[in-house]
Amino acid sequence: MGTWLEGKPVADRIRENVRQEAEHYQQAHGAVPGLVGVLVGENPASQSYLRMKEKACRSLGFFGQILYLPGDTTREGLKIRIEALNDDDKVDGILVQLPLPKGFDTHEVISWIDPEKDVDGIHPYSLGLLLQNLPGPRACTPLGVLELIKSTGERIEGKDVVVIGRSLIVGKPLAAMITNENGTVTICHSKTKDLAGVAARADILVAAMGKPGFVGPEFVKAGAVVIDVGSNAVTDPAVVRALFGDDPKRGKEIQDKGYTWVGDVQPRVIDKAKWLTPSPGGVGPLTIAMLMKNTLEAFKRRRRF
């Protein structure tokens, strides 16, 4: 039986360090970090995520704001708003909440953000710095995954690491970060042959493909560290029971809200893994904590602190 790797204690430590450092700069220089989230349309999940980020800003003494734009905002209209934020000196970080409505080119929109204000770490310039192992903003979720792994005391150097998922937000930047930590990385995806067999050779396994309960015990090497990045809204109680067992809490959530959040990894993997992150409650708190840390670092770089 392994140990649940909760994200909140690690996130709380990071946030407290960020809060203390931000307070120091406010007292010494009268300035605070500023973060603006841009939301196009009315996606309820995106609204919820941004409100959490705004709340986190305020708890740390940051300036935090959400820029709500209607779903019929044009390409030119969005570009004008982002360029205005680029020029606003009190804004140190800009994040465009994804996914964007149909019709927008996500890569193009991200490229409009001033690289100095790219606190999501997914601007082409930021990704170039990552690949060269040079200082710069890093994608928040992969950065949080690294913090969680390190919090266990397990070394990354020399370990076999498998990442299931090749997104630009998690899989690809995480593979680069692990390479920079001297781990040996294999990225798996829907075309990988014998996916379970490849995954089962990993000392550290990261699941980030967005498929509820996809990873079962057959994917896991005994004693492995397993990080579940998945966050999937499931509406069918039968699916929850089949993948996650009889879970009264999740059943009640489906009754009350119409859905429940589940990860990519089946909880019974805990019987085989040394460490397993819960979902929710594992990687999620770290993503926001690392966003706050990235915003503080952008604030310091821009003001030469």
N, C-alpha and C positions, 0 to 999 in steps of 0.2 A: 504493500500500500504506500503510494507516494504522498507528497505534501502539496496542498493547494497553495499556489503562488499568487497571493492577493496583491492587486496593484495599488490599493489606496495607501498603505503605509509608505511605500516607495514614493508615490506621488506627493503625499503630504510633506515628506522630508524635502523634496525638490522645491515645492511651492513655498515652504517656510524660508528656505535659503533665498529664493527669489524675492520674497516679501521684504526680508531684512535688507537685502542689497538695494532694492528700489527705495526703501525708506531712507537709507543712507544718502542716496543721490538727491532725493527730494529735500532733505534737510541741508545738504551741502550746497546744492545748486538751484533749488527751487523748481526742479523739472521732474516730470514723471513720464514713464513709457506710455505710448498711446497706440491702441490697436483698433482698427475698424474692420468689421466683417461686412462683406457685400453679399446680399441675398437677392437674386432675381427670381421672381415668381413667389408662389405660396406653398412650396413643399413643406408639409408639417414636420417631417423629420429634420429637415434643414433648419427650420425655424427653432426647433428644440435644441439642436446642436449649438446654434449661434447664441441662444439665450444662456446656455451653460457657459460658453466662452466669455460672454459679456459679464456674467456673474463672477466668474473667476477673476477677470480684470479688476472689478471693483473690490473684491476681497483682498487683493494684493496692493491696492492703492494706485492702480493704473487708470489711465483714461481709456474707457472702452465704449464702443458705439457700434450699432448695427445700422447699415445703410440699406433700407428696404426699397427695392425697385420693382415695378409691376412686371408681370410676365410678358407684356407686349413691348418691353424695352427693346430698342433696336441695337444693332451692333455698334453703330456710331454713338448712340446715347450712352451705352455702357462704357465705351472707350473714353468718352469725355469725362465721365464720373471717376473712372480709375485714374486718369491723368490729373484730375483735380486733387485727388488724394495723394498722388505722387508729389505734388507741389505744396502740400499742406505740412508745415514744419512740425506741427504738434502730433502728427501721425508717424509713428515709427514702423508700424507693421500693417500690412494689408493682406487680408485673406478673402478670396472669392470662394464662397461655399459651393461645393460640388454635390450633386451633378447640376449643371446648368440646363435650362430648358432647351428643347430641340431647336436647332437652327444656329446654335453657337458652336464655334470651334474652340474647345476647351484649351488646347495648346496655344492658340492665338491669344485668347483672353489672358492666360497666365503670363504670356510674354509681354503684355502691356504694363505689368507691375514693375516698378523700379526695383532692380535686383537688391538694392540696399534695404528694401522694405518687404522682401519676400520671406515672411516668417513661416510659411508652409514648407519652404525648402524644395519646391518643385519647379522653380523657374529654370530654363535651360542653362543660365549662367551658374546657378547654385549647383545643379547636377554636374556641371563640368568641374567645379571646384571639388565636389565629392569624389569624382572619378580620379582626380589628380591627388587626392588625399591632402588637399589644402584647406585652411580654415575658411569657414563660411557656414551659412544656415543649412541645417539638415532636415529632411522630412520628419515630421513630428512623430508619427506612429512607429517607423523603424527605429528612431532614436529612443523611444519609449521601450521598445522590445529589447534593445541592447541594455538599457538600465535594469530591466527586469531580470535578464539573464545574469548580469553581473551581481545583482543583489543576492543571488543564490550562493555566490562564492565559487561557482563553476567557471573555469577558464574557457575562453573562446579560442585562443591560440592553439593551433594544431588539431582542433576538433573537426569532425565531419558534420557539416550543417546542411540540412535540406530545407529549402523554402518552397512551399507549394503555393504558386501564384506569382505572376510576373507583371503586376500592375506598376505603373509609374509612381504611384503613391506609396506602395508598400514593398512589393516583391523586389523590383529592380534596385531601388536605393538601398534596401536592407542587404541585398547580396553584396553591393559595393562596400557598405559599412563593415560587414563581417570580413570581407577580404582585407580591408584596411586594418582589421584586428587580428590578421593572420590566421583566420579560420579557413577551412576548405569548403567551398560552397557549391551545391548543386541546386539549380532552379528547376522545379518541376511544373508541369502544366497539363492541359487536357490532352496533349499529343504525346506525353511521356509514356514509354512502354514500361509495363510492370511498375506502375506508380507506387503501389503498396510495398513492393520489394525494395525499391530505391529508398523510400522513406524509412523503412525498417532498419536501414544501415546507419541512420543518423544518430549522432550523440546529442544533437540539438535539432529539434523539428519545429518549424514554424508553419502554421496553417493559415493561409490568407487568400483563399479562393472564393469565399462567399457562397458556400454550399452547406446548408444545415446538416450537422452531424456526419459530414463526409468521412472524417478520419476516425476509424475505429481501432481497436487493439492490434489488428494485423498490420497497421502502418507504423507501429511504435516498437523501437528497440527497448528491451528491458533496461531500466535505469536512465532512460533519456530525459532530457529537459524538453517539455512540449509547451509551446506558446501558441495560444489560440487567438488569432487576430479577428476571427469572424464575428460579424454582428448582423444577424439575419432575422427579419420579421416573419414569424410563422403564424398562420391563422387557423391551421387545421389541428385540432387536439390529437387526432390519430397519428399525425406525423410526429408530434412531440412525444407521444407515448412510445412509438416504435423506435425512435432514436435516443431518447433521453429517459425512458422509463416513466413510471407514474409520478408526476411532479405536481402536487396540488397547487403550489404557488403559480406555476406557469399555466395550469389549467384555469385558475381564477383570473389571471391576466387576460387570457383569451376571452373569457366570459365578460369581463368588465370593459376591456379596451378593444377587443376584436383581434388582438395579436399578442405575441410574446417574443422577446428577443432571445435568440439562441446562437451558439457558436458553431464553428466548423468542426469541432472535435467532440466526440461523445464522452460524457463524464466518466464512463466506466474505464476509460484509458488510465485514470488515476491508479488503478490496480496494477498497472505495468510500468508507468512512468515514475521517475524520481520526483519530478516537479511537473505540475500542470496548472496553467492559469484558468480561472473560471471565466465564463462569459454569460452575462456581463460581470464586471468587477475585476477583470484582469488588466488587459492592455488599455481599455478605455480611459481610466483616470490618468494614465501616463501620457496619452496623446495630448490632453489639455495642459498638463503640467509642462510638457516640453514646448508647447506653443507659447506658454507664458515665459519660459526661459529664453526661447528664441526671440521674443519681443523685447525682453530686457537686453539681450545681446545686441540686437539691432539698434536700440536706444543708445547703448554705450558706443557702438561703432560710429553712429551718425554724429554724436556729440564729442567724439574723441575722448571719452572718459576711460 
